[in-house]
Amino acid sequence: MSSCSLLSYLVSLPPVALERLYTDSWVAQAVVRVLSPLGRLYALRLASAGGALPKSLVSSWPKVSAGAARIEPAASSAASTRHAEALRQMRALRLLEERAGELCLSRGFGEVLRCALERGVHGMERDGDALYGVDKNA
């Protein structure tokens, strides 16, 4: 399945089905992989920040420094376009919500992604046991 067809499929699902899917670490990992590079970066930033950041902070991410904007004004416009597209994609997949002036990852997806960043993907921790035996130091 290509990333476009996976994204199309996920966008077509009802919110309840997506919420259930996003609580699976393998699904969350697959979704992160098919996001645009900027969407992937934003998902990982939000997850590592606890799942939510002020909307004003997220809005400042595409801004180019004043010096660079004088040299290449189109860079600021292109960055803003890519930023808006990444947020649109995440909203379409119901990965991103706005609550009380903050942009938040959806609860299930955010928790699973944060756990994957902190501890690794759930289910993989026992893979090594089959090959090497149980870790005597664990």
PyMOL commands that set and color helices and strands:
alter all, ss='L'
color gray80, all
select helices_A, chain A and resi 3-12+15-21+25-34+37-48+55-60+66-71+73-92+107-119+127-132
alter helices_A, ss='H'
color red, helices_A
select strands_A, chain A and resi 52-54+96-99+102-105
alter strands_A, ss='S'
color yellow, strands_A
deselect
rebuild
show_as cartoon
